[in-house]
Each structure stands twice: as C-alpha cells, then as structure tokens.
Amino acid sequence: MLTREFQVTFLTPAFLGDAEQNGRWRTPPFKAQLRQWWRVAYAVAHGFPDDITPMREEEGKLFGHAWLENDVVERDGRGEKTAGRKSRVRLRLSRWDVGSLKSWDGLEQDPVFHPETVKTHSKVGPHAYLAYGPLDGRDGTKLNKRNAVLEPGGSATLLLAFPKEEATLLHSALWLMHRYGTVGGRSRNGWGSYELSPSPPGRGGRGEGLPLRPWGKCLDFDWPHAIGTDEEGPLIWQTAPHDDWKRLMRTLAIIKIGLRTQFSFTTGKNAPEPEERHWLSYPVTNHDVAGWGGLRLPNSLRFKVRKGADGRLVGVIFHMPCSPPPTFKPDRKALDEIWKRVHEFLDALCRPRHQGHHPGLLLKQADRLAQVSLQRAKE
C-alpha cells in the first residue's frame, strides 16, 4: 500500500451537512470526489470507451461494491460467499469538527441585478442566489436551518492509503480534485472550493494532462467524463483576481445570472415542451415541464475558486458537457445550439481564451454583464 498526506483547505464556505444538518468535516464527500475524478481519469486513459461496463467493474473492485456477481471475494457470518468487497482505498481526516461559521451577517455585500426578479425590484442577494437552499435570501441572506458552516480558511489533514498498482489513476484523480474539485451543497456554483497541499503529482503516466475532448463528442455520453474543447481550446474561463471570496462569489453570481437569463421563458408552470433554459439545468422555480415530474438535471457548467500565484482568489468556469439521461428525451439539436450560445457568451467576457490549463482574460467590470443579459433576453 502507498500512503499520501495532503492538507485540505477551503477557499469558500462549504455546506457539508451531518445528520443534524451541521456543517462538519467528513470523509465521505472527499471519497465521492476521488471516485468521480477517478472515472474521468479512467475515461481519458482508455480513450473514452463507449462501453463503460469494464470501468464500473474496476471502480467497484477498487472503491468497494455490493453488486458485482463475478467478484465473489468475501463470506458472510455463516461462511457463505457473498458478492461484494471492501474499499481498497482508505481515507482518514485529522478532524471531524463542526464548522465555526454560524452567521451570514455582514458577509453578503451589495445585491446584484436580476432582470426577472420583480418583487425585489430586480435585485437579488448574490450569495443566496448561488446557494439557494443552504442560504435563505428572504429579508436579507441568512443560514437556512443550519447551525454552522465550514469556514473558508479552515483546514484538515487528509490521509490516504491505496494499492501501489492503482497509483497512476489515483494520482491523476487527486490532481483533478485539486484543480477542479468542490464539495457539499451547491458546490457546482463554487461553494466548497478547496485546495490540496502539496499539489498532487497527477500529471504523468496514462492520466497526463487535462481530460479534454471536443464538446460535441462529449454530448454522445450521458455522464461527465471530460472537459470540453472547441476550435479555440479548452472550455475554461477565468475571472479577475479578487481580494476575498465574498466579492468573488458576487462576480460568479452575476455571470450565472447573465448566462441563464439570455434564454427567456415564454411559458410558466407545466410547460407542454421544454424551453431552451430548461436544458441548462432542471428544475427551475415556477417553470416546470409537463412529463418531467421529479427529474433533476444538474448543470454541466461548473464554477471553482482557486488561489492565484499572488495569493488572491480567481473564479474558474469550466464545462464538462454531457447529454441529459434518456428519460429527458434530449433534443440534440437544441443542446448544440444552447451550449454554443453559452460558450459565445463567456468568450465575449473573457477573450482571448488561452491554451492549456491557465486560460482566460481577466474579467473586468462584471456588473455590465447583467445589462448584457437583459438586452439579450429582450432580443
């Protein structure tokens, strides 16, 4: 077994709830992260195979399972063989403490413009917008039914042990976690962004480099397996440096409002057919689709907060395109057109996009994006 030790430090608040909905350091979210990015590293190393059955079998044997009938490795209390095995990857955290952030008073600064919010005079709290659920934005942003949140700057030691022969893909997964990983509630919006120190040695062997694939081909699969690319390079954008996470999350809220509201709704509840914005993510408040019932579609455009070379924070926006599950009856033509518009929208703010994994032009005057989105919605 190989062992590795990293310091995990949160750069933004993390909504990691325990059984009592307290924010608490826990190992399961980090193991889930390791599995998710391991799948991406596996897909790259094996040339993005159409059949993922071998991948799922390898994952089960490495991380544990209770379903592979051809992997009979243990016995129950009566001595009979069972289909299942324990994880060969072991994780331990140096602390399981409750978070120390217990109030949002004074953290959210200026509200931001939202063209669809009439009741609040078209203004919304940016933190509440990006953390709807964990945060309650009514009458000022506050924590919603939680006694504490994991605070930015909080850290713990993460210890890992795993078989030596599995090191290549696991190192790649750890490096991807460090560069693109977030944990907890609303983590796709940048909450729960963390860094690993020292930086994992994942850029070598079969998992070398970024997991890149033309974004149109990514839509052939219904699971996130690569970061998309187009003729200009990786679909990764970066904001200007910010002095603190509070202002940076405000900028990310403005960006998300802009890229969503450029697709205006023509229907309300129980729409007979999905509209363009439904394909970004679902459900959408007050805009459900008949026949989609309790279906959920996560946004494949993700936000991550990183620390720059000067110690200031930057927001990273990256796209891991994938098709909605078959139950949505996805419209491929609509998906192609919608995501192309989103990419163009972000390019207009962040040109030129650099090649490699340090992309984007520094985003300036983020507030103007709200006006751009309103104009596009009117058009």
N, C-alpha and C positions, 0 to 999 in steps of 0.2 A: 504494500500500500504506500502511496505517496501522500504526503501531507502538505497543505498550503495554509498560510495565515494572511489575512487581509484586515485592514481597518476599514470598516464601513462608516461613512459619514454622510448624513443627509444634508442636501443643499436647499431643499424646500421642505415645508411641513409634510408629514406623512400620516395618512389616515389608515393606520393599521389597527383594526379593532380586535379585541379579545372577546371572550364570551359575554362580558358585561359592557361591550362597546367602548371600553377604554383603549386609548392608543397605547400599544405595548410592543416592545421588541419581541419578535418571534421568529423562529427558523422556517416555518412552512412557506411564507411568502418568498424567501430567498431560494428555497429549494425549487419552488414553482418557477422562479425566474431562470434558474440554472437549467431546468428541463426545457423551457420554452426556447432559450437561445441555443441549447444543445441540438434541438431539432433543426434550427436554422443552419448551424454549423454542419450537421449531417447532410442536409439537403445540398449545400454547396459542395461538400466533399464528394458526393455521389452524383454530381451532375444533374440535380433536380429531377429525380426519377418520377415517372408517372404513378408507379405503384409504390405506395408508402407502407405496405404491409411489413416488409423487412425492417424498415425504420421503427415502426411501432413495436416489433418484437425485440429489437436491440434496446430500445428505450425501456421496455418492461424488464428485461434482464438486468439492466444497469441500475435503474431507479426503483425497482420493485414493482410487483404486479400481483393480481389475483385472478388472472383470466387466460393466460397462455396455456392451453391444454397440452401442448407439446413440450412444455418446460416443467416436468414433474421433478421437483428438487427437494421438497420437504415432506414431513409427515405430521399428522395431527396427533392429538392426545392418545388415540387408540393405536397409533403406529401405522395408520394407513396413509398412503401417498396423497399429497394434495397438489393441485396446480397453482403454484404461487411461490414467490420468493421475496426475501427482504431486500431493501436497497443496498447496493454495493457502494453507494456514495453516502458518506456520513457528514453531517453538519453540526456545528455547535457554536452558540453565541456566548460571549462573555457576560452578557447581562440580558435579563428579561424584564427590565424595569418598565413601569408606566411612564408615559411621556410627561413632560413638565409644562407644555403649552396648554393652559387651561382657559384662556380667554382670547377673543379676537379683537378686543377693544383697542383701537388705535393702530391696528395693523393694516387695515384697508384704507387707502388714501382716497384720491379723487375717483368719483364714479366715471363711467365711460358711456359714450353714445351708443344706443342700440335703436335702429330705425323702426323696430317692430314693437317696442315697449311703450305703449301709450299711457298706461296707468301711472307710470312713474316719470312721465314727461320725457320719455325716450332716454332715460338714464338708468344704468344698472351698476351694481357693485361688481367690479371685475373678478375679485376672489370668489364671491358667491356664484358668479356665472360659470367659472371653471370648476367649482367644487360643489355644484348643486347636489344636495343630499347631505353630505357631511357638514356643509355650511348652509345656514338659513339666511337668505338675503332680505327677508321682510323686516322693515323698520330698522335697518342697519344690520350689517353682516355679523352673525354670531354663530358659535358652535351649536350644532343640532344634535341634542340627545347624547352628547359625549362629555365625559368628564376630563379628558385630556387628549392631546395630540402629540405625536413625536415631533420634537422641535428641530428646526434647521440648525446645523452645527453639532447636533448630538451624534455620538459615535459609539461603536462597539467593535470588538474583535470577532471576526468570523473565521472559524477553523474548519477545514475540510480535509477529508481523507478519502481516497479513491484508488482503484487498481491502477498500477503503472501503465498497463497496456491501453487504458482509456484516456491517457493524459492529453493526447493531441486535440481531440474534440472538446474535452472539458476545458482546456486552456483557452481554446477559441471561444467557447461559450462564456467563460469568465471575462474575457476581454470585451465581448459584445455587451455583457451586462454593465461593465464599467462605462462604456461609451454611450449606450442607448437604453440602459435599464432604468425602470421606475417601479415602485411597489405601492400597494394599498389602493384605497378608494380614489377614483378619478385620476389614476396615475397616467392615463393616456394624455391627460391635459398638462402633465409636467409635475403634478404633486408626487411626493415620494421620490424625487430625483436624488440619486446618491452617487458617490464615487468610491472606488476601491483603491487602497493604498497598501503596498506599492502597486503600480499598474500591472495587471496580469500579463504574462508572456504569451498571449494567444495568437500573435500574428506569425505563425510558422506552420510548416507541415501542410497537411491537407486542408486546414482551415485558414490558410494565409489570406490576409486582406479582408476587405469588406464583402459581405454577401450580396452581390449585385446581380441584377437580371433585368432585361428590358421589361418595362412595366406592363406592356400588353401581354407578354407571356406569363407574367405573374398572375394576371386575371384568369388564366386557364386553371388555376388551383383555387380551392376554397379554404385555404389556411395560409397564414402569413409565414412565408418561407424565405423572403429576400427583400432587400431594399431596391426599389425600382430605379431604373435609369431611362433617360431619353437621349436625344441626339446631343444634348448639352452636358450630359454626365449624370451623376447620381442625383436622385430627387431628395436633396438635403439642402436646407436653407438655415441661415443663422442670423440672429438679431444683433443689434449693437450691444456692447458691454453695458451692464448695469451695476450700480454700486450695491444694490441689495435685492433680495428675492421679491420683496413686496412690489417694487416698481417693475421688475421683470415680468411677474405674473400679470400685472396690469397690461403690459405690452402684448403678452401672449393672448390675453382675453380679447383685446382689440383685433388682433389678427384673426382669431377664430370667429368673432362676430362678422368680420368682413367677408371671409371666405364662405361662410354659411349663408349670409343674407343676400349675397349676389344671386342666389336662387330664391325667388319669391314664390310664395304659395298662392294658388288660385282657389283652393278648397280648404275646408276646415276639418272637423271631425268626420270619421268614417268615409274618407275619400274613396271613390269607386276604383281608382287606379293610383299606383304610386306616382308621385311627382319627383322632379329632379332631386330636391333636397332630401327626400326620404332615402335615397341611395347613399348619401354620405354617412348617415348613422340612423338608427331607429331603436326605440320610439322617439317621437318628437312631441312635446307638450302641445295638447289641443289640435294635433294634426295626425291622427291615426289613420291607418289604411284598412279598409274592409278586407277581411280574409287573412290579415297578418296576425290577428289575435295577440297572443303574448310573445310573439317572436322578438328577438333582440338582435341588432346588427351593430357591432362595435365599429367605431370609426377607424379606418386603416391609416389615417394620417395621425402621427403621434408627436408629442412635444417632450423634450428633455431639457433639463437645465444642467449646464456644465460650468466648471470653474476654468477661466482662461489663464493664460500664462502670467498675466498681471494680477491675478487673484480676484478680478471682477467676474461677475456671472454673465453668461450668454445663454440665450434660448436657442435650441436646435429643433428644427421641424423636419421630420423625415417621413417618407411614405413607404409603407410596406403593403403594396396593393394585393388584394386577393378577391376572388368572386364571393358574393353572398352565397350561403348554403342553398341547395336546390329547393328547399321549402319556400324560399322567397320568389322562386321563378324569375331569376335575374335576367334583366334586359341588357345584353352585352353592348348593343349599340349605344344605349343610354349611358351605361357605365363609362364607355370610352370617351364620350363627349363631355360628361360631367367632370371626370378627373382631369381631362385635358384643360378644362377651364380653370380648375383649382390650381394646376401647375402653372398656368399662364399668370394667374392672379398673384401667386407667390413670386414668380420670376419678375413681375413688374415692380415689386418692392425690393427685391434682393439681387438684382443683376449687378455684375455677372456672377453666375454660379461657378465656383472653382471646381476643378477636377480633384478627385481624391476625397479624403475624409476631413478636409478643412475648408468647406465650401462657403459660398455666400458673400455678399457685400453687406457691410454694416447697415442695418435697417435704421433709417432716420425719420424723425417726425412721425411716429407711429399713429398719432391721433388722426392724421389725414386719411388713414385707411377707412375710418368709419364713414367719412363723406364719400369716398370712392365706392364703398359697398352700397350706400343709399342710392347713388346715381345709377349704378348697375341694376339695382332692383327696379328702379323706375323705368329703365330702358327695356 
